[in-house]
Amino acid sequence: MRLAIFLLVIAAAILGLALWLDRQPDEKSVIAVSHAWTRPGSGTNGTAAVYFEIDNSGDGGDQLTGAQTPVAEKAEMHTSQMQGDVMQMRSIASIDIHADEHIAFSPGGLHLMLTGVRNALAEGDHFPLTLEFGKAGAITVDVAVTEKGLAAPSAVPSGTMGDNKAGDKGMGDMPMRDDSMGKDHGAAAHP
């Protein structure tokens, strides 16, 4: 009899713990990617830089871990920063995206470097780009080829790639644009 009561108490405790854990809030990232663009003429030497913006409106963090596109053999995340009088480019394996954070991939700062671009990219062209996130999964956006960019944030002033709050992934104190420009071509969201 004591064993039965003991097992019943243990079962009730396990059930209670399971119910309590089920009621704990799930921190989720809600990722939106917008303003995806590259310059015309990119690709004539086999490379192109792609710029875009990422917004995480969720209450949990996420991580950009990679990218791919059918127009290039390889896509890598890079950052640029001034070292003396020389602009240095550095590869980044991943980028942390904290809850309620905005990250801009823009000329002079973070960008996605495409290598092995198969054809020159002309003004007005479009191509798909799939970004891979740790929690949100794959998000595909339409990249516009345009000289002016798509409501692109201004270039990052030199010397602003120091400390940052995003896991020291080379973003520095990059100025971030607010979302006052409204909805844009190429926007994609994924909860």
C-alpha positions, 0 to 999 in steps of 0.5 A: 500500500505504501508503495502504491501511494509513493508511486502515485505521489511521484506520478502526480509530481511529474504531471505537475512539473510537466504542466508547469513547464508547458505553461512557461512562455516560449521565447520566439523570434519573429524575423522579417527581412526587407530592402534586399538589393545589390548594385548593377554590374555586380558579378562581372568579376564573379562577386557581388555584395548584397545588402538587406535589413533584418528585424526581430520583433519577437521576444526571443533571439535568433541567429543568421547562420548562412545564405544561398542563392541560385545565382552564385556558388557561395554566399558568405557574411562579411563585415568591412572596417577601416584599418588605418587607411585600408578597408578590411573585409572579414568573414563572419560565421554567424550573426546573433539577432537579439529580441526586438533588434534591427540589423542593417547589412549596408555598404561599408559595413555588414554585407553578404558576399556572393562569389562565383556569380554566374552572370553579370547583374543588370539594373532591373534584374531580380533573384532569390536569396535564402537566408538561414536562421537557427530558429526561424528556419529558411526565409527567401527574399527577392533581391533587386538589382538597383543602383539606388538601393531599396530605401537603403540606410546610409553608408556606415562612417569609417571607424564605427566598427568597434564594440557592439551588442550583437555578440561581437560579430563585427557590426560595431556601433553601426547606425540603424535606420528605423522602419519609418519608410513603410513596406518595401519590395522584397520584404519577407517575414517568418515567425 
